[in-house]
Amino acid sequence: MTPAAAAALPAAALPAAALSAAALSDAPPGPGPGFTATALDLDGLRLAPWGVDLSLEVHAAAVERLAADPETARWNPVKLASFAEWLDARAAGWQDGDQAAFAVLDAGGALLGTAGMHWSTRDDGQAELGYRLLPEARGRGAATRATAALAAWAFAGAGARRIEVIHAVANPASCRVAERCGFLLEGTMRASYRYGDGVHHDEHLHARLAGDPEPVLPVLPGGPAR
């Protein structure tokens, strides 16, 4: 299925029941499947493409605060020389079809964090997914809902065959998100990556295949709108 065809489907036709997508650009150039700039509207949550949706520039201060957060800096650093350069890099990823970077927004348009994925092997349909939330947004289900929506979108509209979530074993919150979203734990990679604390941590490798069953998401504090 092409990205344009998937974007035209009604919400009920996509794997995630509450998902509706509107493509913001034509299919990207380059070999193999690509990510097309897309906004995903959930119930009380919106994923908007960084570097494409110009209204997101108002969140510069929040992104800078996310980059400065100690937990973010430890487990998933934001490389932020300047907000303008950071946005340009996100826009380039969309243009090339290699990287899909989203702002995670609440119903009022406030920034909760970022989420996205990139092709690890584009021609073979293998991608890796990640997420970061501001401290006040954690524990409310936003990472779980954003991750599930991104996986459904990538499988249905971008030709993804396999999506991985990789995190430090010492970061159990990411483990819970991956498991809730149907990413099976495939193993532990020993001392595989040096994180922001300068330590080579063991990592968990989770993955979902396009044919795996859709997860049934739990109702988290605040209900489905959060």
ABEGO torsion letter per residue (X at the ends): XBAAAAAABBAAABABAABBBBBABBBBBEBEBBBBBBBBBBBGBBBBBBGABAAAAAAAAAAAAAAABAAAAAABBBBBABAAAAAAAAAAAAAAGABBBBBBBBAAGBBAEBBEBBBABAAAGBBBBBBBBBAAABGAGAAAAAAAAAAAAAAAAAGBABBBBBBBAABAAAAAAAAAAGBBBAEBBBGABBBAAGBBBBBBBBBBBAABBBBBBBBBBGEAAX
